[in-house]
Amino acid sequence: MDVIYARGSATVREVMDSMPDPPGYSAVRAMLRILEEKGHLEHRQDGPRYVYLPVVPREEARESALKRLLGTFFEGSAERAVAALLDLSSADLSQEELDRLAGMIEEARKEGR
């Protein structure tokens, strides 16, 4: 999905070429078919090749995935998820990033979220 979102559309070969250590052609093709069956992708025919396109915009897919992640691993708690992210990346966050996060939290307070 990352490759297809980044490119806008892609063939099986283009997906494979974008992966550092791709599995075989048939494995990638099977995964794209499964993603299509689940409603994440659609395809159009370009000669003998299928060109796969995302069905859902990236932002919408991201929001849906985050909701599932929160529900599955953090009991629906955004606070627990943010705490886990901060624990993982606290050494990697610059003061500017921490300030921006603090600003987002303050903005959410003002909006009553």
N, CA, C and O atoms as a MOPAC input file, in Angstrom:
PM7 MOZYME 1SCF
protein

 N      0.83300 1    -1.18700 1     0.00000 1
 C      0.00000 1     0.00000 1     0.00000 1
 C      0.87500 1     1.24600 1     0.00000 1
 O      0.55100 1     2.23300 1    -0.66100 1
 N      1.98600 1     1.20700 1     0.74200 1
 C      2.87600 1     2.37200 1     0.77800 1
 C      3.35000 1     2.74200 1    -0.61900 1
 O      3.35700 1     3.91400 1    -0.99500 1
 N      3.74300 1     1.74200 1    -1.37500 1
 C      4.24800 1     1.99000 1    -2.73200 1
 C      3.14700 1     2.57400 1    -3.60000 1
 O      3.37800 1     3.53400 1    -4.33600 1
 N      1.96500 1     2.00900 1    -3.52200 1
 C      0.86400 1     2.47600 1    -4.36700 1
 C      0.42900 1     3.88000 1    -3.95900 1
 O      0.13500 1     4.70800 1    -4.82200 1
 N      0.38400 1     4.15800 1    -2.66300 1
 C      0.05900 1     5.52400 1    -2.24000 1
 C      1.13400 1     6.50400 1    -2.71400 1
 O      0.81400 1     7.59600 1    -3.18500 1
 N      2.39200 1     6.12300 1    -2.59300 1
 C      3.48200 1     7.02000 1    -2.99200 1
 C      3.47700 1     7.28800 1    -4.49500 1
 O      3.72800 1     8.41400 1    -4.92300 1
 N      3.19400 1     6.27000 1    -5.29200 1
 C      3.22900 1     6.40600 1    -6.74900 1
 C      1.89000 1     6.84900 1    -7.33800 1
 O      1.84100 1     7.39100 1    -8.44200 1
 N      0.81000 1     6.61700 1    -6.60000 1
 C     -0.52200 1     6.91100 1    -7.13400 1
 C     -1.15300 1     5.69500 1    -7.77500 1
 O     -2.36600 1     5.50600 1    -7.68800 1
 N     -0.34600 1     4.86800 1    -8.41600 1
 C     -0.75800 1     3.59600 1    -8.99600 1
 C      0.50300 1     2.80000 1    -9.27700 1
 O      1.59200 1     3.36700 1    -9.36900 1
 N      0.36100 1     1.48400 1    -9.41400 1
 C      1.54800 1     0.67400 1    -9.66900 1
 C      1.15500 1    -0.70900 1   -10.16100 1
 O      0.09000 1    -1.23000 1    -9.82700 1
 N      2.03100 1    -1.28600 1   -10.95500 1
 C      1.90400 1    -2.68200 1   -11.36800 1
 C      2.60500 1    -3.55300 1   -10.32400 1
 O      3.28200 1    -3.03900 1    -9.43400 1
 N      2.44200 1    -4.86300 1   -10.43700 1
 C      3.13100 1    -5.77200 1    -9.53200 1
 C      4.64000 1    -5.53800 1    -9.62300 1
 O      5.31600 1    -5.45600 1    -8.59800 1
 N      5.16400 1    -5.43300 1   -10.82900 1
 C      6.60300 1    -5.23500 1   -11.02400 1
 C      7.06800 1    -3.92200 1   -10.38800 1
 O      8.13100 1    -3.87900 1    -9.77000 1
 N      6.28700 1    -2.86400 1   -10.53400 1
 C      6.65900 1    -1.57000 1    -9.93100 1
 C      6.65500 1    -1.65000 1    -8.40900 1
 O      7.49800 1    -1.04200 1    -7.75000 1
 N      5.70800 1    -2.39800 1    -7.84900 1
 C      5.69500 1    -2.59100 1    -6.39600 1
 C      6.95800 1    -3.32900 1    -5.97800 1
 O      7.63100 1    -2.93600 1    -5.02500 1
 N      7.27500 1    -4.40000 1    -6.69600 1
 C      8.47600 1    -5.17100 1    -6.37000 1
 C      9.73900 1    -4.32900 1    -6.48600 1
 O     10.62300 1    -4.41500 1    -5.63400 1
 N      9.82900 1    -3.52200 1    -7.52600 1
 C     11.01300 1    -2.69000 1    -7.73900 1
 C     11.19000 1    -1.64900 1    -6.64200 1
 O     12.29600 1    -1.15000 1    -6.43300 1
 N     10.11800 1    -1.32100 1    -5.94700 1
 C     10.17600 1    -0.32400 1    -4.87800 1
 C     10.46000 1    -0.93200 1    -3.50800 1
 O     10.62100 1    -0.20800 1    -2.52500 1
 N     10.52100 1    -2.24400 1    -3.44400 1
 C     10.76200 1    -2.93700 1    -2.17000 1
 C     12.23500 1    -3.30900 1    -2.06500 1
 O     12.83400 1    -3.74100 1    -3.05000 1
 N     12.83100 1    -3.14500 1    -0.87600 1
 C     14.24700 1    -3.46300 1    -0.72400 1
 C     14.56000 1    -4.95200 1    -0.89100 1
 O     15.58400 1    -5.29800 1    -1.48000 1
 N     13.71100 1    -5.82300 1    -0.39200 1
 C     13.93700 1    -7.26900 1    -0.49800 1
 C     12.59400 1    -7.93400 1    -0.79200 1
 O     12.00800 1    -8.57300 1     0.08200 1
 N     12.10600 1    -7.77900 1    -2.03700 1
 C     10.74900 1    -8.24400 1    -2.33700 1
 C     10.62900 1    -9.76400 1    -2.35000 1
 O     11.57400 1   -10.47600 1    -2.69100 1
 N      9.44400 1   -10.24400 1    -1.97200 1
 C      9.16700 1   -11.66900 1    -2.17400 1
 C      8.98800 1   -11.91800 1    -3.67000 1
 O      9.19700 1   -11.01000 1    -4.47500 1
 N      8.61400 1   -13.10000 1    -4.04000 1
 C      8.43100 1   -13.42500 1    -5.44600 1
 C      7.25300 1   -12.69800 1    -6.07500 1
 O      6.38100 1   -12.16500 1    -5.38700 1
 N      7.25400 1   -12.69400 1    -7.40300 1
 C      6.22500 1   -12.01700 1    -8.17800 1
 C      4.83100 1   -12.51500 1    -7.78300 1
 O      3.92500 1   -11.71400 1    -7.55600 1
 N      4.66500 1   -13.83200 1    -7.70200 1
 C      3.33600 1   -14.37100 1    -7.40600 1
 C      2.87700 1   -14.01000 1    -5.99900 1
 O      1.68000 1   -13.83800 1    -5.77000 1
 N      3.80200 1   -13.89200 1    -5.05500 1
 C      3.43000 1   -13.49200 1    -3.68800 1
 C      2.94000 1   -12.04400 1    -3.65700 1
 O      1.95800 1   -11.73400 1    -2.98400 1
 N      3.62500 1   -11.15700 1    -4.38600 1
 C      3.19800 1    -9.75800 1    -4.44700 1
 C      1.85800 1    -9.65000 1    -5.15600 1
 O      0.96900 1    -8.92400 1    -4.71000 1
 N      1.71400 1   -10.36800 1    -6.25400 1
 C      0.44700 1   -10.36400 1    -6.99500 1
 C     -0.69400 1   -10.85900 1    -6.11000 1
 O     -1.78600 1   -10.29100 1    -6.12400 1
 N     -0.44100 1   -11.91800 1    -5.34100 1
 C     -1.47500 1   -12.45700 1    -4.44600 1
 C     -1.84800 1   -11.44400 1    -3.37600 1
 O     -3.02500 1   -11.29300 1    -3.05000 1
 N     -0.86100 1   -10.75000 1    -2.82700 1
 C     -1.14700 1    -9.75000 1    -1.79700 1
 C     -1.97800 1    -8.60300 1    -2.37600 1
 O     -2.91300 1    -8.13500 1    -1.72600 1
 N     -1.65700 1    -8.15000 1    -3.57200 1
 C     -2.43200 1    -7.08200 1    -4.20200 1
 C     -3.86000 1    -7.54100 1    -4.48400 1
 O     -4.80700 1    -6.76700 1    -4.34300 1
 N     -4.00800 1    -8.80400 1    -4.88400 1
 C     -5.35400 1    -9.34600 1    -5.12000 1
 C     -6.15100 1    -9.37200 1    -3.82100 1
 O     -7.33300 1    -9.03000 1    -3.81200 1
 N     -5.51400 1    -9.77400 1    -2.73000 1
 C     -6.19300 1    -9.79600 1    -1.42800 1
 C     -6.58700 1    -8.39000 1    -1.00300 1
 O     -7.69600 1    -8.17500 1    -0.51300 1
 N     -5.68400 1    -7.43300 1    -1.18700 1
 C     -6.00500 1    -6.04000 1    -0.85900 1
 C     -7.16100 1    -5.53200 1    -1.71900 1
 O     -7.98100 1    -4.73600 1    -1.26300 1
 N     -7.21900 1    -5.99400 1    -2.95300 1
 C     -8.33600 1    -5.60800 1    -3.82200 1
 C     -9.63600 1    -6.25000 1    -3.33300 1
 O    -10.67300 1    -5.58800 1    -3.28300 1
 N     -9.58700 1    -7.51600 1    -2.97800 1
 C    -10.78400 1    -8.20400 1    -2.46500 1
 C    -11.30700 1    -7.55200 1    -1.19100 1
 O    -12.51400 1    -7.53500 1    -0.94600 1
 N    -10.40300 1    -7.02000 1    -0.38400 1
 C    -10.80500 1    -6.36200 1     0.86300 1
 C    -11.26700 1    -4.92700 1     0.64700 1
 O    -11.69800 1    -4.26400 1     1.59000 1
 N    -11.17800 1    -4.44300 1    -0.59700 1
 C    -11.67500 1    -3.11400 1    -0.90600 1
 C    -10.66800 1    -1.98800 1    -0.76400 1
 O    -11.03800 1    -0.81500 1    -0.81800 1
 N     -9.39100 1    -2.33100 1    -0.58100 1
 C     -8.36700 1    -1.29700 1    -0.43600 1
 C     -7.82000 1    -0.82000 1    -1.78200 1
 O     -7.37800 1     0.32100 1    -1.91900 1
 N     -7.85700 1    -1.70900 1    -2.76500 1
 C     -7.33600 1    -1.40000 1    -4.09600 1
 C     -8.37200 1    -1.72100 1    -5.15400 1
 O     -9.31900 1    -2.47300 1    -4.92200 1
 N     -8.16900 1    -1.13100 1    -6.32100 1
 C     -8.88700 1    -1.52100 1    -7.52100 1
 C     -7.84800 1    -1.58300 1    -8.63000 1
 O     -6.73300 1    -1.08700 1    -8.46800 1
 N     -8.20600 1    -2.18400 1    -9.74600 1
 C     -7.22900 1    -2.22600 1   -10.82500 1
 C     -7.88000 1    -1.82600 1   -12.14000 1
 O     -9.09700 1    -1.89200 1   -12.31100 1
 N     -7.02300 1    -1.40900 1   -13.05500 1
 C     -7.43200 1    -1.20400 1   -14.44700 1
 C     -6.43400 1    -1.95700 1   -15.29200 1
 O     -5.28300 1    -2.15000 1   -14.90000 1
 N     -6.88200 1    -2.37300 1   -16.43800 1
 C     -6.02700 1    -3.15200 1   -17.33500 1
 C     -5.24800 1    -2.21300 1   -18.24600 1
 O     -5.81100 1    -1.28200 1   -18.82300 1
 N     -3.95600 1    -2.46600 1   -18.36800 1
 C     -3.09200 1    -1.72300 1   -19.27400 1
 C     -2.36600 1    -2.76500 1   -20.11900 1
 O     -1.28400 1    -3.22900 1   -19.75900 1
 N     -2.97700 1    -3.12400 1   -21.24600 1
 C     -2.44500 1    -4.23200 1   -22.03700 1
 C     -2.57200 1    -5.50200 1   -21.22100 1
 O     -3.64600 1    -5.79100 1   -20.69400 1
 N     -1.49800 1    -6.26200 1   -21.10500 1
 C     -1.57200 1    -7.51000 1   -20.33100 1
 C     -1.39200 1    -7.30200 1   -18.81700 1
 O     -1.53600 1    -8.24500 1   -18.03900 1
 N     -1.07900 1    -6.07500 1   -18.40900 1
 C     -0.77600 1    -5.80900 1   -16.99800 1
 C     -1.96700 1    -5.20000 1   -16.27200 1
 O     -2.79800 1    -4.50600 1   -16.85900 1
 N     -2.02000 1    -5.48200 1   -14.98100 1
 C     -2.96400 1    -4.79900 1   -14.10800 1
 C     -2.22400 1    -3.64100 1   -13.45100 1
 O     -1.09200 1    -3.78900 1   -12.98900 1
 N     -2.87700 1    -2.49900 1   -13.41900 1
 C     -2.34600 1    -1.33300 1   -12.70100 1
 C     -3.26200 1    -1.12800 1   -11.49600 1
 O     -4.46800 1    -0.93000 1   -11.64600 1
 N     -2.67800 1    -1.17800 1   -10.31100 1
 C     -3.44800 1    -1.08100 1    -9.07100 1
 C     -3.47700 1     0.35600 1    -8.56800 1
 O     -2.47600 1     1.07100 1    -8.61400 1
 N     -4.65600 1     0.76300 1    -8.08400 1
 C     -4.86700 1     2.11900 1    -7.55900 1
 C     -5.54200 1     2.01600 1    -6.19700 1
 O     -6.33700 1     1.10300 1    -5.97300 1
 N     -5.24000 1     2.93400 1    -5.28600 1
 C     -5.91900 1     2.91100 1    -3.98400 1
 C     -7.38100 1     3.33500 1    -4.13500 1
 O     -7.70500 1     4.21500 1    -4.93200 1
 N     -8.24100 1     2.70600 1    -3.36900 1
 C     -9.66400 1     3.04100 1    -3.38200 1
 C     -9.93500 1     4.18100 1    -2.39700 1
 O    -10.71600 1     5.08900 1    -2.67700 1
 N     -9.28300 1     4.11500 1    -1.25600 1
 C     -9.50600 1     5.07000 1    -0.18100 1
 C     -8.32900 1     6.05200 1    -0.14900 1
 O     -7.17800 1     5.62700 1    -0.24400 1
 N     -8.59500 1     7.34600 1    -0.01900 1
 C     -7.49400 1     8.29900 1     0.11300 1
 C     -6.61200 1     7.96900 1     1.31800 1
 O     -7.08900 1     7.44800 1     2.32600 1
 N     -5.33500 1     8.27500 1     1.19900 1
 C     -4.35700 1     7.93000 1     2.23400 1
 C     -4.76900 1     8.44600 1     3.61500 1
 O     -4.65300 1     7.71800 1     4.60100 1
 N     -5.24400 1     9.68100 1     3.70000 1
 C     -5.63100 1    10.25100 1     5.00100 1
 C     -6.76700 1     9.45700 1     5.63400 1
 O     -6.76500 1     9.20800 1     6.83900 1
 N     -7.73000 1     9.06500 1     4.81900 1
 C     -8.86200 1     8.29500 1     5.33800 1
 C     -8.40400 1     6.91800 1     5.81500 1
 O     -8.85300 1     6.43700 1     6.85500 1
 N     -7.51700 1     6.29000 1     5.05900 1
 C     -6.97600 1     4.98800 1     5.45000 1
 C     -6.16300 1     5.11000 1     6.73400 1
 O     -6.23400 1     4.24300 1     7.60500 1
 N     -5.39400 1     6.18500 1     6.84900 1
 C     -4.57800 1     6.41300 1     8.05000 1
 C     -5.47100 1     6.54700 1     9.27400 1
 O     -5.19200 1     5.95300 1    10.31600 1
 N     -6.53800 1     7.31900 1     9.15700 1
 C     -7.44800 1     7.52300 1    10.28700 1
 C     -8.10000 1     6.20600 1    10.69900 1
 O     -8.20200 1     5.90600 1    11.88900 1
 N     -8.53800 1     5.43000 1     9.72700 1
 C     -9.15600 1     4.14600 1    10.01300 1
 C     -8.17200 1     3.20200 1    10.69300 1
 O     -8.53000 1     2.51500 1    11.65000 1
 N     -6.93200 1     3.16400 1    10.20400 1
 C     -5.91500 1     2.29700 1    10.79800 1
 C     -5.59600 1     2.73000 1    12.22500 1
 O     -5.42200 1     1.88900 1    13.10700 1
 N     -5.51900 1     4.03300 1    12.45400 1
 C     -5.24100 1     4.52300 1    13.81400 1
 C     -6.36100 1     4.15400 1    14.77500 1
 O     -6.10200 1     3.79700 1    15.92400 1
 N     -7.60300 1     4.23900 1    14.31400 1
 C     -8.73100 1     3.86400 1    15.17300 1
 C     -8.65000 1     2.38200 1    15.54200 1
 O     -8.88500 1     2.01000 1    16.69100 1
 N     -8.31600 1     1.54200 1    14.56200 1
 C     -8.17400 1     0.10300 1    14.83900 1
 C     -7.01200 1    -0.14200 1    15.80500 1
 O     -7.12100 1    -0.95100 1    16.72700 1
 N     -5.90500 1     0.56000 1    15.58600 1
 C     -4.73500 1     0.42500 1    16.45100 1
 C     -5.07200 1     0.82200 1    17.88700 1
 O     -4.72400 1     0.11300 1    18.83100 1
 N     -5.74800 1     1.95400 1    18.04400 1
 C     -6.14800 1     2.39500 1    19.38400 1
 C     -7.03500 1     1.35800 1    20.06000 1
 O     -6.83600 1     1.01800 1    21.22600 1
 N     -8.01100 1     0.86100 1    19.31600 1
 C     -8.93400 1    -0.11600 1    19.88800 1
 C     -8.27100 1    -1.43000 1    20.23700 1
 O     -8.57200 1    -2.03400 1    21.26700 1
 N     -7.36500 1    -1.87200 1    19.37600 1
 C     -6.73600 1    -3.17600 1    19.56200 1
 C     -5.67500 1    -3.18100 1    20.65500 1
 O     -5.63600 1    -4.09800 1    21.47500 1
 N     -4.82100 1    -2.17400 1    20.67500 1
 C     -3.66600 1    -2.20300 1    21.55800 1
 C     -3.72700 1    -1.24000 1    22.74400 1
 O     -2.97700 1    -1.39700 1    23.70800 1
 N     -4.61300 1    -0.24600 1    22.68000 1
 C     -4.61700 1     0.77900 1    23.72100 1
 C     -5.99700 1     0.98400 1    24.33700 1
 O     -6.25800 1     2.02000 1    24.95000 1
 N     -6.88000 1     0.00000 1    24.17700 1
 C     -8.22100 1     0.03600 1    24.76100 1
 C     -8.95200 1     1.32900 1    24.42700 1
 O     -9.72200 1     1.84500 1    25.23700 1
 N     -8.70500 1     1.84700 1    23.22900 1
 C     -9.37500 1     3.05700 1    22.77700 1
 C     -8.81100 1     4.34700 1    23.34800 1
 O     -9.37800 1     5.41700 1    23.12700 1
 N     -7.70800 1     4.26800 1    24.07500 1
 C     -7.16100 1     5.43300 1    24.77200 1
 C     -6.05300 1     6.10200 1    23.95600 1
 O     -4.98200 1     5.53100 1    23.75300 1
 N     -6.33100 1     7.31400 1    23.49600 1
 C     -5.31200 1     8.09400 1    22.79800 1
 C     -4.17300 1     8.43400 1    23.75300 1
 O     -3.01300 1     8.48200 1    23.34400 1
 N     -4.49400 1     8.66900 1    25.01100 1
 C     -3.46900 1     8.98600 1    26.00600 1
 C     -2.44300 1     7.85700 1    26.11100 1
 O     -1.23900 1     8.11000 1    26.12700 1
 N     -2.91700 1     6.62000 1    26.18200 1
 C     -1.99500 1     5.48000 1    26.27400 1
 C     -1.14400 1     5.34800 1    25.01200 1
 O      0.03800 1     5.01300 1    25.08500 1
 N     -1.74400 1     5.61000 1    23.87500 1
 C     -0.99300 1     5.52600 1    22.62100 1
 C      0.08900 1     6.59300 1    22.55500 1
 O      1.22200 1     6.30600 1    22.16800 1
 N     -0.25000 1     7.81500 1    22.92900 1
 C      0.73400 1     8.90600 1    22.91600 1
 C      1.84200 1     8.61200 1    23.92000 1
 O      3.01600 1     8.84400 1    23.63200 1
 N      1.48600 1     8.10800 1    25.08500 1
 C      2.49100 1     7.77300 1    26.09900 1
 C      3.44700 1     6.70600 1    25.56800 1
 O      4.65700 1     6.79500 1    25.77500 1
 N      2.91200 1     5.70900 1    24.89100 1
 C      3.76200 1     4.66000 1    24.31800 1
 C      4.67800 1     5.22200 1    23.23900 1
 O      5.85100 1     4.85400 1    23.16900 1
 N      4.16100 1     6.09900 1    22.40600 1
 C      4.98600 1     6.72600 1    21.36900 1
 C      6.08800 1     7.58000 1    21.98300 1
 O      7.22700 1     7.56400 1    21.51800 1
 N      5.74700 1     8.31400 1    23.01300 1
 C      6.76200 1     9.14000 1    23.67900 1
 C      7.83300 1     8.27700 1    24.32900 1
 O      9.01200 1     8.63000 1    24.29900 1
 N      7.43800 1     7.15000 1    24.91800 1
 C      8.41700 1     6.24200 1    25.51500 1
 C      9.37000 1     5.70500 1    24.45400 1
 O     10.57000 1     5.57900 1    24.69700 1
 N      8.83200 1     5.39000 1    23.27900 1
 C      9.66000 1     4.84100 1    22.20000 1
 C     10.58300 1     5.87100 1    21.57700 1
 O     11.70600 1     5.55000 1    21.18800 1
 N     10.11500 1     7.10300 1    21.48200 1
 C     10.85600 1     8.08000 1    20.68900 1
 C     11.34700 1     9.28400 1    21.47700 1
 O     11.78500 1    10.26400 1    20.87500 1
 N     11.28700 1     9.24400 1    22.79500 1
 C     11.64800 1    10.44500 1    23.56500 1
 C     13.07500 1    10.90100 1    23.27800 1
 O     13.33500 1    12.10400 1    23.25400 1
 N     13.99100 1     9.98700 1    23.06300 1
 C     15.37200 1    10.38700 1    22.77100 1
 C     15.50000 1    10.98000 1    21.37600 1
 O     16.43500 1    11.73200 1    21.10400 1
 N     14.57700 1    10.65100 1    20.50100 1
 C     14.65000 1    11.11100 1    19.11500 1
 C     13.93300 1    12.43400 1    18.87500 1
 O     14.09100 1    13.02900 1    17.80900 1
 N     13.15000 1    12.90700 1    19.83800 1
 C     12.38300 1    14.13300 1    19.65100 1
 C     13.22400 1    15.35300 1    19.99900 1
 O     13.83000 1    15.41900 1    21.06800 1
 N     13.25300 1    16.30500 1    19.09600 1
 C     13.96800 1    17.55300 1    19.36100 1
 C     13.09700 1    18.46100 1    20.23300 1
 O     11.90900 1    18.19900 1    20.42200 1
 N     13.68300 1    19.50000 1    20.74700 1
 C     12.92800 1    20.46700 1    21.54300 1
 C     11.83900 1    21.10700 1    20.69400 1
 O     10.74000 1    21.36500 1    21.18500 1
 N     12.13700 1    21.36700 1    19.41700 1
 C     11.13800 1    21.95600 1    18.50800 1
 C      9.93700 1    21.02200 1    18.33600 1
 O      8.79100 1    21.47100 1    18.33500 1
 N     10.20600 1    19.72700 1    18.19100 1
 C      9.11500 1    18.76600 1    18.04400 1
 C      8.28800 1    18.67500 1    19.31700 1
 O      7.05900 1    18.62000 1    19.26700 1
 N      8.96200 1    18.66000 1    20.45000 1
 C      8.23500 1    18.64200 1    21.72200 1
 C      7.38400 1    19.89500 1    21.88200 1
 O      6.25800 1    19.82000 1    22.37400 1
 N      7.91100 1    21.04400 1    21.47100 1
 C      7.14600 1    22.29200 1    21.53700 1
 C      5.91800 1    22.22700 1    20.63700 1
 O      4.83500 1    22.67100 1    21.02000 1
 N      6.09100 1    21.67100 1    19.43500 1
 C      4.94900 1    21.54500 1    18.51600 1
 C      3.88800 1    20.61900 1    19.10300 1
 O      2.69500 1    20.91000 1    19.02300 1
 N      4.32000 1    19.50500 1    19.69200 1
 C      3.36500 1    18.59400 1    20.32600 1
 C      2.63400 1    19.28200 1    21.47800 1
 O      1.42200 1    19.12700 1    21.63200 1
 N      3.37100 1    20.03800 1    22.28200 1
 C      2.73900 1    20.77800 1    23.38000 1
 C      1.72200 1    21.77100 1    22.83200 1
 O      0.65200 1    21.95200 1    23.41300 1
 N      2.05400 1    22.41300 1    21.71600 1
 C      1.12400 1    23.34300 1    21.08200 1
 C     -0.13900 1    22.64100 1    20.59500 1
 O     -1.24000 1    23.17500 1    20.72900 1
 N      0.01900 1    21.45000 1    20.03400 1
 C     -1.15000 1    20.67700 1    19.57400 1
 C     -2.04400 1    20.30300 1    20.74100 1
 O     -3.27000 1    20.35400 1    20.63900 1
 N     -1.42300 1    19.92700 1    21.84800 1
 C     -2.19700 1    19.57700 1    23.03700 1
 C     -2.94500 1    20.80300 1    23.55400 1
 O     -4.11700 1    20.71500 1    23.91900 1
 N     -2.27300 1    21.92500 1    23.58200 1
 C     -2.91200 1    23.16900 1    24.03900 1
 C     -4.07500 1    23.54300 1    23.12400 1
 O     -5.13500 1    23.94900 1    23.60000 1
 N     -3.88200 1    23.40800 1    21.82700 1
 C     -4.94800 1    23.70500 1    20.86000 1
 C     -6.14200 1    22.77300 1    21.06000 1
 O     -7.29200 1    23.20200 1    20.97200 1
 N     -5.86600 1    21.50000 1    21.32800 1
 C     -6.95400 1    20.54000 1    21.58000 1
 C     -7.71200 1    20.92000 1    22.84800 1
 O     -8.93300 1    20.77200 1    22.90400 1
 N     -7.01400 1    21.39900 1    23.85000 1
 C     -7.67300 1    21.85800 1    25.08800 1
 C     -8.62500 1    23.01400 1    24.78500 1
 O     -9.76000 1    23.03500 1    25.26200 1
 N     -8.15800 1    23.96500 1    23.99700 1
 C     -8.96800 1    25.13900 1    23.66200 1
 C    -10.22200 1    24.73700 1    22.88700 1
 O    -11.29300 1    25.31500 1    23.07600 1
 N    -10.07700 1    23.74000 1    22.01500 1
 C    -11.20800 1    23.30500 1    21.21200 1
 C    -12.12600 1    22.35800 1    21.96600 1
 O    -13.17700 1    21.97200 1    21.45500 1
 N    -11.73600 1    21.98300 1    23.17800 1
 C    -12.57700 1    21.12200 1    23.99100 1
 C    -12.55500 1    19.66900 1    23.57300 1
 O    -13.50800 1    18.93500 1    23.83800 1
 N    -11.48300 1    19.24000 1    22.92400 1
 C    -11.38700 1    17.83600 1    22.50600 1
 C    -10.94400 1    16.97000 1    23.64800 1
 O    -10.80700 1    15.75700 1    23.48700 1

